[in-house]
Amino acid sequence: MTQITPPKAFRQGLRRSLPFVVIVVPFGTLFGVVASEAGFDLVQTMGFTALVIAGAAQFASLQMMQDHAPILMVLLAGLAVNMRMAMYSASLVPYLGKAPFWQRALAAYVLFDQSYAVSLERFEHEHEMTIPARMSFFMGVAVPISILWCGATAFGALVGSVIPSSMGLDFALPITFIALIGPMLKSLPHVTAAVVSVAGALALGWMPSGVGLLIAAGLAMLTGALVEQWSSKWAH
């Protein structure tokens, strides 16, 4: 079978990123609007976005700042929301672990839900791809989404005050995660972890800002790990 060249793999990744454009643009715009309304200036908003590039963690941290939560809780909430990135990184090691360090560092910077989900699906089904081709595909997915996220955030921060609330940009947040998580619920551990996370977040919503989210995330990860362990033992 003919090997896919890195330039071709990048173009393929670019095409796979296109469906997310309709979600990333309003999602990023919404964050820019919310950050502006929270008192962030343009430099602060863009610094936050460029350094983190993680919509869910940014929204969670910003919400806690608005609730005047202690800085330690803000940091812990952001860490909890982004804890999944460590698991993402671990699962990509078999496919990208032998790439040059600078490439792995760049991939870590633009590792988020979309770049991970799309790339992992491709890597699992096409084992013949070379490491340069895999990295090119990954970057093909990640680069345009990252640029659009930052651009949309800047747009939202600049014109947020004139965007009517009737536009309902907040639809982008739940749709983004439904689109990403839905196709990934392929096994019992995934489903049980999702159910526990939702149930936990709802049940613990009365707790101080961010605390319930931290507990729900921990319970979900523990449940998923236990169910996976039980499933493996049952299969053998």
N, C-alpha and C positions, 0 to 999 in steps of 0.2 A: 504494500500500500504506500502511495506517495506521501511523504512527510509534508505537513503543513508548514509553510515558511512563516517566520515571525511577522513580516508585514501583512500577510494574508490573515494570520491569527488575530492581529490587531484590528483589522477591518471587520472581521467576524464579531469580535468583542464589541466594537463600536455599534454594529447593527443590533446586537443583543441588548445594548443599553437604551436604545431608542424608546421602547415602551415605557420606561421610567421617567422620561422627560415630562410627560403630562402630569406626573405626580410630584417630581422634584421641584419644578418651578413654583407651583402654588405653596408647596411645603416650605421652601426656602423663603419665599415672599412673606409667608405668615410669620416665620421666625423674625425676619427683619422688622415687621410691623410690631410684633409683641415686644421685641427688645427696645425699639424706639419708644413705645408707650411706657416701658418700664424705666425710662430715663437714660438708657445707653445712648451715647453719641455714635456717629458713624464709625469712628476709629475703634471704639470699644466693641461694637457689634461685629465688625469685620475681623477684629483680632480674635474674638471668641470663636467665630465660625472657622477661620483659617487654621487656628491651632487645634480645634477639637474635631471638626468635620464629623459630627455625630448628632443628627437631629434629635433623637429621643433624649440623649443625655443633655443636650443644650436646653431643650424645653423643660426637662425635669429640674435642672439646676436653676434656670431662670425663674420658674414658678416658685421655687423655694426661696430665692432671693427676694421675690415680691412678697412672700409671706414672712420675711424677716427671720428666716431660720438661721441658726448658728452656722458659721462658715464650715465647721467640721461636718455638720449634717449635709450641707450642700455638696461638699467633696465626696462624702460617703454615698450620697444618692447618685451622683455622676459616675462614681466607680461601680456601683451596683448595676446601673443600667448598662454600662459598657463592659461589664464582666464577661459578657458573651463573646467579646472580641478575643479574649484569651483562648476560648474554646475554638473559635473560628481559626485562629492562628495555628493551633495545634493540629487541627484537621487538614490544614493546607500544607503542613510540613512534608508529607510524603510526595507532594507534587511540586513544591517550590523550594523545598529546604536546601537543595544543592545549588541554587542560583547564587550569583555573587552577592556579597554582603550589602552593597549599596542598592542593589535591586530589591533585596528583601526588606531593607529599611524603607525604601520608597513605597513598596507594596503595603507595609505595615501602616504607613501614614494614610493611605487611601483605602484601607480595609474598612468596609462598612457592610450593611446587610445586603445591598444589591450586588456589590462586586463579589462578595463571598458566595451568595446563593447561586448566582448565574455561573460563576467560574467553577465552583465545586461540581455542579451538575454536569458541566462539560468535561471536566477532568475525569470524573468517575466513569463516563461512558466512552472516552477516547484515550485509552492508556498509551497509545502510540505517539502522542504528542511529545515533542522534545521540551526540555525545560525552557529554552528561549521562547518557543512557541506558546507555552503555557503562560509565561510571564507577560508576553505580548498580548495574549487574549485577556488576561486579567486587567492589564492597564487599559486596553481598549474599552472595557466596561467601566472602569473606575474614573478615568480622566475626564470624559465629557460630563459625567454626573457630578464630579467634584467642581468643575468649572461652572456648571449651571447652578449648583447649590450656592456657591459663593456669589455669583452674579445675581441670582434671585434674592438672596439675603440683602445685598446692597440696594437693589431696587426697592424692596420692602422697607428698608430703613430710610430711604430717601423720600419715598412718596406715601409712606404708611398713613400719614395724617389725612390724605385725600382719598384713600380707598374706602368706599362705603362698606359698612358692616354687613349690608345685605348680600355682598358677594360671597360670604360664607367660606372664606379660604380655609377654615379649620377642618373642612372635609378631607383635606389632603393627609392629615395625620393618621386617622384610622384606616383609610383606604391603603396607604403605603404599607402598613404592617399586615393588613389582611392579605394583600397581594403577595407579600413576601412569605408570610408564615403559612398560609393555606397550603401551597404546594409542598411544603416541607413536612407536613404532618403525615408521614408515610408509615409510621410504626407506633406501637403501643406506648413506648417510652415518651415519644414526642407528644402524642395526644394527651397522655396523663399529665405531663409537665405543663402543657398549655392550659389544661383545665384547672390544675392546682394554682397556677399563677393568676388566672382570671378570678377564681373564687377567693383566693387569698387577698388580692388587691381590693376586691369589693368588700369582703368581710372586715378588713382592717382599715377601711377608709376613714374611720373615726379617729385614728391615731394621729399624732403630730406629723406635720408635712414631711413626707419622705420615709418615715419609719415603716409604715405599712408596706410600702413598695419594696424596701430592703428585705423585710421578712418574707413577703410573698415570693420574691425572686429566689431567696435561699431555699424556701420550701419546694419550689418548682424544680430547681436543680437537683435537690436531694431526692425528690420523688422520681424524677426521670432516671437518675443513676440507679436507684434501687429497683425500679421496674425493669431496666435494661439488664441488670445483674440477675434478677429473678428469671427473666425471659431466656437468658443464655443458659442458666442451669437447667431450666425446664426442657430446652431444646436438646440438651445432651443427656 
